[in-house]
C-alpha cells in the first residue's frame, strides 16, 4: 500500500467515524432529550419483529432455491 492509499483510507475512516458520531449525537439528543425513548424502543421492536417474521417465512419456504436467479 502506498502512502497516498493509506492517507485515503485514513481520511475515509475519519469521515465515516465523524458521520457515525454525528448520527449518534442526533439520535441520543432527540430521543433522550425529547422524551421519545419509549416510542423509539417500541418502533424498533416492531420493525425487528416484522423483519424477523419475514426472514422466518422466507427460510421455511420450499421454493426459495428454485428461483432462476440462484
Residue pairs with C-beta under 8 A, 6 or more apart in sequence:
1 9
30 36
31 37
31 40
58 64
